[in-house]
Amino acid sequence: MCSINGCIDFMNPNHLEKETVVAGQAMAHRGPDASGVHAFGGVCFYHNRLAVMDPTGGKQPMSAIFRRKRYTVVYNGEIYNSQELRRELKAQGAVFFTECDTETVLWSYIIWGDAAPTHLNGIFAFAVHNESDGTVFFARDRLGVKPLFYAQVGGKFYFASEIKALLCHSAIPAEVDEVGLWQLLYLAPVTLPGQSIFRHIKAILPGHCATLSREGFSEKPYWQLKALPCLDSAEEAARRVRELFVDAVTRQLESDVPLAVLLSGGLDSSAITAVAARVLGAREKTLDTYSFEYEGNRESFTSTLFQPQGDDDFAAALATELGTAHTVLTAPTDAVAELLYTATAARDLPGQADIDSSLVWFCGEIKRRHTVVLSGECSDEIFGGYPWFYRPEMLYRDFFPWLHDPHTRVGLFEDNVVHAARGFEFMKEVYRQSLADCPVLDGEPECDRVARHATWLSTRYFMANLLERKDRMSMHAAVEVRVPFADHRILEYVFNVPWHIKFENRQEKALLRRAMQGFLPDRILTRKKSPYPKTHNPAYEALVRRMLKKRLEGGGFLSEVVDRQRLQALLDGENVTWFGQLMSRPQLIAWLCQLDFWFEKYGVRLV
């Protein structure tokens, strides 16, 4: 994994390199192993490299010449079908000098043009400069695992892996308009597809590519999720899922640097671990695994609808059974609180409080021994693991189902600043339009149509947020995270499997459980979903309360716009979950601290 960024100005091609380098250096954490610059014809690229495949080769920006035309790429990601593609590309005239998948991406564009991303199985964001015609081509992977932001201001085009790099340019102010503010207070850390919180900054959509030329910028989809009939039986569907999943995990175990798996003891991470342990065992290698705990959680854990069990014993027992070299990382409560602002800066956004800050800490510890890890994100969104896939009170609300009370946050602020009613109507219309965009089949049963809606919303919004979180927190520590469930082939297939198979015997993710029979013991196969862990230690809430008090006394953004009476009611009231499965009162207090810090650090201005 790496970072990419660039500045393009066809009319005034001089003096681009300095500002491009400064912006790239702001993301040095993503690629501490090397950096490089490409500048030609009004196009300047910068690259920071985290060496994973072919560490001695693969320097970027990387160039190649074909039929007297020169092409240069900057790329962030991993291509899991690189070897197959190389054979095809060589047959069409490609000449390779490294074993790095960067060269595969470059030659894919040279040979196949804007159809290149359709050939790639992996996670990626890249830009290719065609020096012969001056165009720049961009592409992002189908599910949006790797980020790609851009801005067009004052005749220049800027792009980067992270927002902080774009804000390094003086032409891009840290401005937030009312839509950005509504995203913050209704949806965040989820953002609208293709948007960011900042007024001038957008994102290339997952599954899209784009071309920039002197005539302008145009973006288009190269991949779209389709509704198709599926007549497979439950057993046939399980067999197909098993084939796709085992292939995805196997492909993602290739690495020239140390690799491990994040093992929570839940179904998703356990499935990855079981397959990985088999594959590596056949190669006479031992798999390394990690599980996460929090200081004081064993004593303080309380079962809820969203988190019925702790993970501690499940992960350790399965690691022993599968023969992995297992490490338990326990995050200190003080560190979880202290890293809240680090996590905000890593994400360029007030995020998920201790859910983010703990991951920053965990990844820092992982980096001591490993550079690549596999993780279980995306399974719940694809297979129907969340309560909003099957609980009517969540399914049939006229709003995003993971927002249990959309007014919780916005209600803490003065209405003359946030205009809550207008914002709520705007977000409801976004929600309705999203449902209208969901592909469905004419005449299919209502349960299948509703399940498609839940999958569509979850993958486009909720999953995008979790992938963004994982990318920023891990890359802050220069750790590459791979997500086997994000293989687009799995989503394409499971999206069309009838809901009665995915929810067999009223059990969430029944299809995945059936597919993993023979790989996992029954206690894991039948275990109720338990999400990424959060701290339950009451000492954490005490810490963030003190942090909030200090920030309110500091006279920043929060002190000027918060409704003190409503805030006090929150602090004195019951502890209720308000976002996803984990965000309750301690997380909201911490989020307010993150929000105030974000306004201060980024110099955010409301417009």
C-alpha positions, -999 to 999 in steps of 0.1 A, spaced: 0 0 0 11 35 -6 -2 71 -12 -6 88 -45 -13 125 -53 -8 149 -81 -14 184 -94 -24 189 -131 -24 223 -149 -24 221 -187 -25 259 -191 4 267 -167 26 237 -165 55 252 -146 61 252 -108 38 223 -100 64 201 -85 70 220 -52 34 220 -41 28 184 -52 58 172 -31 46 192 -1 12 176 -4 27 141 -8 49 145 22 18 150 43 10 113 36 45 99 42 30 77 69 13 56 42 45 48 24 77 52 45 99 30 23 104 53 -7 91 83 -26 92 96 -61 81 124 -85 70 125 -121 66 159 -139 59 164 -176 35 185 -197 16 201 -169 11 168 -150 29 162 -117 26 129 -97 40 121 -63 42 86 -47 50 73 -12 57 36 -12 50 9 14 69 -21 -2 49 -53 0 55 -71 -33 89 -71 -49 105 -47 -23 136 -42 -44 117 -33 -76 85 -15 -82 97 20 -76 70 46 -84 61 67 -104 67 39 -129 69 44 -167 68 22 -198 70 29 -235 48 11 -260 47 18 -297 67 50 -291 42 63 -265 52 68 -229 29 61 -200 35 68 -163 15 54 -133 11 61 -96 -8 34 -79 -20 24 -44 -33 -11 -38 -28 -48 -45 -38 -68 -75 -46 -105 -67 -48 -118 -103 -15 -102 -113 2 -133 -125 -27 -144 -148 -29 -109 -162 8 -108 -169 5 -139 -191 -23 -122 -211 -4 -89 -214 28 -105 -225 10 -122 -253 -1 -87 -265 34 -72 -264 39 -61 -228 75 -63 -215 80 -67 -177 111 -57 -157 98 -63 -121 76 -87 -102 56 -58 -88 18 -55 -95 23 -18 -102 37 -29 -136 7 -51 -141 -16 -21 -136 5 1 -159 5 -25 -188 -32 -32 -183 -39 4 -191 -14 5 -220 -30 -26 -236 -67 -23 -226 -71 15 -222 -101 25 -200 -112 -11 -199 -82 -19 -177 -99 -19 -143 -125 -44 -155 -96 -69 -157 -83 -63 -122 -92 -83 -92 -80 -64 -62 -80 -32 -42 -67 -2 -61 -67 35 -68 -44 47 -96 -36 74 -121 -19 70 -155 -4 98 -175 -5 92 -213 23 116 -223 15 113 -260 -20 129 -258 -16 146 -224 -46 128 -208 -47 114 -172 -68 83 -165 -80 74 -130 -97 43 -115 -108 31 -82 -117 -5 -71 -152 -18 -73 -161 -16 -36 -140 14 -27 -114 -2 -4 -87 22 -16 -95 60 -15 -92 86 -43 -101 122 -36 -99 151 -60 -106 188 -63 -109 212 -93 -101 248 -82 -88 278 -102 -80 259 -134 -60 232 -116 -69 196 -109 -57 180 -77 -60 144 -65 -48 124 -34 -52 93 -13 -62 115 17 -79 148 22 -51 163 42 -29 163 11 -55 183 -9 -58 208 20 -20 214 17 -28 234 -14 -35 270 -7 -62 270 -34 -83 245 -15 -98 260 16 -111 239 45 -147 251 39 -179 233 49 -212 242 34 -246 233 48 -246 199 30 -213 191 46 -225 202 80 -256 180 76 -234 150 67 -214 156 99 -244 158 121 -267 133 105 -245 107 88 -209 110 99 -187 91 99 -206 80 68 -204 105 40 -225 108 8 -211 87 -21 -187 107 -42 -186 135 -17 -166 146 13 -175 169 42 -153 197 25 -170 219 -1 -144 217 -28 -133 180 -23 -150 150 -40 -142 114 -44 -141 92 -74 -169 66 -68 -161 29 -62 -163 10 -95 -157 42 -115 -130 55 -137 -124 90 -150 -104 108 -177 -89 143 -174 -79 162 -206 -77 197 -218 -114 194 -226 -123 187 -190 -129 159 -165 -154 130 -170 -162 101 -148 -181 69 -156 -188 35 -141 -168 5 -153 -186 -19 -129 -222 -19 -115 -240 -43 -93 -268 -60 -112 -300 -77 -101 -302 -112 -118 -322 -143 -112 -307 -170 -91 -322 -205 -91 -294 -222 -70 -304 -243 -40 -291 -235 -6 -264 -262 -10 -254 -250 -44 -252 -214 -32 -230 -225 -2 -207 -244 -26 -203 -213 -48 -197 -190 -19 -171 -214 -5 -153 -216 -38 -152 -178 -42 -142 -172 -6 -114 -198 -5 -100 -184 -38 -101 -148 -25 -83 -157 8 -57 -178 -10 -49 -150 -35 -46 -125 -7 -20 -145 13 7 -137 -12 32 -112 3 69 -106 3 67 -91 39 53 -107 71 15 -113 70 -11 -121 97 -48 -123 102 -70 -103 126 -90 -129 145 -119 -118 167 -134 -152 172 -165 -142 153 -177 -159 121 -160 -136 96 -125 -134 109 -126 -171 120 -135 -181 84 -106 -162 70 -83 -177 97 -94 -212 90 -88 -210 53 -55 -191 57 -43 -217 82 -51 -245 58 -34 -229 29 -2 -219 48 -2 -253 66 0 -270 32 31 -248 26 45 -259 60 41 -224 74 24 -212 106 -2 -185 104 2 -155 128 -31 -141 143 -40 -112 165 -71 -105 187 -80 -72 203 -91 -66 239 -95 -35 261 -82 -28 296 -110 -35 320 -134 -49 295 -137 -84 310 -149 -68 343 -171 -42 327 -187 -59 297 -225 -58 294 -244 -78 269 -266 -59 244 -287 -66 213 -257 -55 192 -229 -70 212 -242 -101 230 -208 -117 238 -172 -107 243 -146 -121 219 -118 -129 243 -123 -167 249 -135 -175 214 -104 -161 196 -79 -178 219 -97 -211 217 -99 -211 179 -63 -200 175 -53 -230 196 -75 -254 176 -62 -241 143 -26 -240 154 -19 -203 148 7 -183 165 -17 -160 184 -11 -127 201 -36 -108 222 -33 -70 221 -49 -52 251 -54 -15 245 -48 7 276 -78 30 285 -56 60 287 -42 54 251 -77 48 237 -86 83 250 -53 100 241 -54 88 205 -89 102 198 -73 133 182 -46 112 163 -75 92 149 -93 123 138 -62 136 120 -56 102 104 -92 101 90 -94 139 83 -129 136 99 -145 131 134 -149 94 132 -160 66 155 -143 76 187 -126 47 205 -135 24 176 -110 45 156 -85 54 183 -81 18 195 -75 6 159 -47 32 156 -31 17 188 -36 -19 177 -21 -12 142 9 5 158 15 -27 178 10 -50 148 35 -30 128 63 -41 152 61 -75 135 38 -74 105 32 -52 76 2 -70 60 -30 -83 77 -62 -98 65 -95 -86 81 -131 -96 80 -148 -63 69 -177 -64 44 -192 -98 53 -221 -83 73 -231 -60 45 -229 -87 19 -244 -117 37 -270 -98 59 -254 -98 93 -268 -66 107 -301 -63 127 -315 -39 101 -316 -67 76 -343 -86 95 -357 -64 123 -389 -47 109 -386 -16 131 -353 -9 115 -361 -21 79 -391 0 74 -381 33 88 -379 61 62 -342 68 70 -309 50 71 -315 20 94 -282 22 113 -291 57 126 -313 46 155 -321 82 164 -310 106 136 -318 137 158 -294 127 186 -264 147 174 -280 175 155 -303 182 185 -272 192 206 -266 223 185 -281 257 181 -307 255 153 -298 288 138 -264 272 129 -275 237 118 -311 242 104 -320 207 115 -354 204 99 -342 214 65 -312 191 69 -334 161 79 -356 166 48 -325 168 26 -311 135 41 -345 118 38 -345 126 1 -310 113 -3 -322 81 14 -352 77 -9 -332 84 -40 -307 57 -29 -335 32 -26 -348 42 -60 -313 36 -75 -311 0 -61 -313 -26 -88 -342 -50 -83 -361 -76 -103 -396 -71 -115 -421 -92 -96 -396 -106 -70 -409 -113 -35 -410 -84 -11 -385 -101 12 -359 -103 -16 -366 -67 -26 -361 -54 9 -330 -75 14 -316 -60 -18 -323 -25 -4 -306 -34 29 -275 -47 10 -275 -17 -14 -276 8 14 -252 -11 36 -225 -15 9 -228 20 -5 -228 38 29 -221 18 60 -195 -5 45 -178 25 28 -174 41 62 -158 9 77 -134 5 48 -124 42 51 -118 37 88 -97 6 83 -77 22 55 -69 54 75 -62 39 109 -40 11 95 -21 32 70 -14 57 97 9 30 111 20 18 76 0 -15 79 -17 -28 48 -51 -44 54 -66 -68 29 -103 -77 30 -112 -110 13 -149 -105 17 -145 -74 -5 -138 -95 -36 -164 -82 -60 -172 -117 -72 -187 -125 -38 -209 -95 -37 -221 -100 -73 -232 -136 -65 -246 -132 -30 -266 -100 -40 -288 -123 -61 -292 -152 -37 -328 -153 -24 -333 -140 11 -347 -173 25 -313 -189 18 -294 -160 34 -317 -160 64 -324 -197 67 -340 -206 100 -341 -169 108 -303 -169 113 -283 -140 101 -256 -149 75 -270 -184 73 -255 -188 38 -220 -181 50 -224 -204 80 -235 -232 56 -205 -224 33 -180 -227 62 -192 -261 75 -161 -283 77 -138 -254 82 -151 -242 116 -164 -258 148 -201 -254 156 -196 -230 185 -182 -205 159 -207 -214 131 -237 -208 153 -223 -178 173 -244 -146 173 -227 -117 154 -204 -96 176 -190 -65 160 -155 -49 164 -150 -45 201 -153 -12 220 -143 -3 255 -168 -9 282 -145 5 309 -163 32 329 -129 49 333 -130 57 295 -162 77 299 -148 96 328 -117 105 307 -137 117 277 -160 137 300 -130 156 313 -117 161 277 -151 175 267 -152 199 297 -117 212 288 -127 217 252 -158 236 261 -138 258 284 -113 264 255 -137 287 236 -136 268 203 -163 259 178 -182 236 201 -185 261 229 -200 286 204 -227 264 189 -237 236 214 -269 238 233 -256 235 269 -289 224 283 -294 196 258 -258 185 263 -263 183 300 -294 162 295 -273 138 273 -246 136 300 -272 129 327 -294 106 307 -296 69 298 -269 53 278 -285 45 244 -270 33 211 -274 60 184 -253 48 154 -245 14 141 -239 -12 168 -213 4 190 -218 41 193 -235 50 226 -231 79 251 -193 75 258 -187 75 220 -209 105 214 -190 125 241 -157 115 225 -171 123 190 -179 159 202 -143 162 214 -131 150 180 -154 175 162 -141 204 182 -105 193 176 -112 189 139 -125 225 135 -95 238 153 -68 217 136 -81 220 101 -92 256 104 -126 247 92 -149 275 82 -187 272 77 -199 289 45 
